[in-house]
Amino acid sequence: MSRRRIALAGFFLLTPIATLPAQTVADSGTFVIRHNGTTVATEEFSRSETGLAGTLFLNNSRNTFQRYTLVVAPDATVPMVEVTVREDADSGRVKARLIQRSRVIFREDSAAVDAIIGQRIETLVLGTRPGAVPYLNLSFAMLEQAVRRSRAPGGAGEVPFFNLGGGQTVSGTISPLGADSLNLAIGDIEFHLRVDPDGRVLGGRIPTQDVVAERQ
């Protein structure tokens, strides 16, 4: 099985994105993410029984925004994720520029990426771990998915993460942090997450990076 390291930036979806059946929205919200008090990203998301969809807006010079769709199984695992990255908001006359589009399908210990790289069409198969939860940098809605996975039948305090920014799989460890909070350690980065009894993330921070997320 290939263990080639990849960056999903520059990947374009090989096949059209499937239109999922309409689902009743079970939850939705917005995370405002700040660094040193300055807003660096805003994430809008909605969750149904079988999916999670959202858009992560980055406050950078290119006005980058990343739209994602996760298919969620009954055990809170994620068999498929699609991500589209664009730059510059739609002006009404000019559509935002497409930067990348990718689809990752998880099967047991492998992750298949359908992509177009430059003028070449490729399908990459990467090694991962069963039950890996995809992660997009600064996406607190995806961190919530990992919390839900840890509480689902068959879940545990350790949840593997598949890094959508590089294709690596890293271990995440979830442990209690007070009465209403959790500590989620991904590699050497720790997230302190405030959660409710249902596993909804209400806010969080990355202490070593002075990053704070608030759910609106």
N, C-alpha and C positions, 0 to 999 in steps of 0.2 A: 504494500500500500504506500503511495507516495506521501512523503513527509515534507515536501517542498514548501518553503515559507512563501506566503503570498501577501500582497496588499490588495484589498478589494477595490481600492481607488483605481479607476480606469477600466473597470469591468462593466460590460453591458450585457443585459439579459439576452440569452440565446433564443428563448421562446417567449411568446406574449404572456403577460401576467394574467393569470386566471382570475375571472371575476367570481368572488366568493358569494354564496347566497346571503341575502340580507339577514342579519342577526339582531335580536333585541339587545340594545346596549345595557349592560349590567352596571357599568361604572365608567366615569370619564373624569377628566381633570386637566390641570395645567401645572407644571412645575416651572418655577422661576429659579434659575441657577445663577448664583453670584460668586465672584472671586474678588476678595478684598473689598466687598461692598458694591462692586460694579457688576451689572448684569451681563453675563457672557453667553447665556443660552436660555431659550424658553422651549419647553416641550409640552405639546398638546397631545392627548391620547384618549382613546376609548377602548373599553374592554367588553367582550361578550363571553358567552360560555365556551366558544370555540375559537376565539381569536383576540389578538391585540393589535391595534393599528394606531399610528401616531406620526407626528412630524416634529423633528428637533431643529429649531431655528438657531443658528450660530451667529452671534454678533461679531462678525469679522468684516474685513474690507471687501470680501466677495459676496456677502449676504448669502452664505451657504445654508441650504436647508435640506434635511434628509428625511424622506418619507419611508416608513417601514410598515410591513404587515407580517404578523406572526400567526401561523396556524397553531392552535393550542389543543393538545390531546386531553382526554379526561383525567389523566394522572399529572397534568400540568407540565408535561414535557412539550417540546416544540419540534415537530417533525419538519417544518419548513419555515423559512424566513425570506422575504424579498425586501430589498432596499434600493431606493432611487435617490440619487444626489443631484441637486440642481444648484445653480448660482444665479443671483439677481432675481428679485421677485417679479412676477408677471406685471407688465405695465398696462395691459389691456390691448396693446398693439403688438408687443413683442413678448413671446413666451420665454420664461426663465430657461437659461441654457442648461441642457442635460450634460452632466459630468460623468455619471456612472449609473449603471443599473445592474443588479446582480440577484441571483437566486441561489440559496443554499438549501439542500435537502439532506436531512440527517437520517441515517440508517445504522442503528447499532453503533459500531465504533468507527464510522466513516462519515465524512461530509462531502457531498458532491456539489461543485460550483459550476454552473453553466455560465459561460462568459464569452465576450468578444474582446480581444486585446489587440488594439490597433486594427489591422486588417485580418487578423487571424482569429479563427473560432476555436475555442478550446473548452474541454470539460476537465476540470481538475478534481481529483479525489484526494482528500486529506484525511489523515488519521485524527480521530478525536476520541471521546469517551461516551459510552451510552448515557443518554439523558442530559447531554450538554445543553446549556441554555445560552443562546446567542447574546452577545453584549456589544452595544454601540457606546462609545465613549460619551459620558455625561447623560446617558439615558437612565433616569431613575425609574421609569415605567418598566424597563427590562430588568432592573434590579428587583422590582416588586415581583416580577414573574419568577425569579429565583427564590424569593421568600415563599411564594405560593408553592413552588415545586418542593421545597424542603418540608412543607407541612402536609403535602398530599400523601396518599398511600404509597408506600415504597420510597418516600423521600427520606432524607437524613440531614444531619448537620453539615455535611460536605456536599457541595453542588459544583460540578464542573462547568466552566464558562468557555464558550467558543468566541474568540475575539474577532469580530467582523472587520476590524481594522488591520488584521495581519494574518488571520488564519490559525493562530496558535490556540491550544486548549490549555487552560490553567485551572488550578483547583481554587474553589471558593469555600470558606469555612464560615458558618453562621452560628453565633453563640449569643446568649442573652446578655443584655446590657441595661440593667435596671428593670423596672416594672413594665415599661411600655416601649422599650427600645431593643435593637439588635445591633451586634457588631458583625459586619460582613467583611472578611478579609479576602481580597483577591490578590494573590502574590504578596507583595510587601505593601500594598495599599489597603487602608482600612476605611470603611464607610460606617458611620454611626447613623442608623436609620430609626426614626420614630414610626411605630406601626400600631394599628388598632387590632382588636382580637381576631378580625377576619383576614389579617395579613396585608391590609392596604397600607402602603407607605405614605405617611402624612408629611414627611420632610426628612432631611438628612444633611450630613456634612462629611467632608473629607478633612479631618483635623490637620494633617500635615501639609495640605495645600491651601488652607484657608478658603475652601469652597463650601458654600451653603446652598441647599435646595429647599424651597418652600412650596408646598402644594396650595394652590389657590382654590 
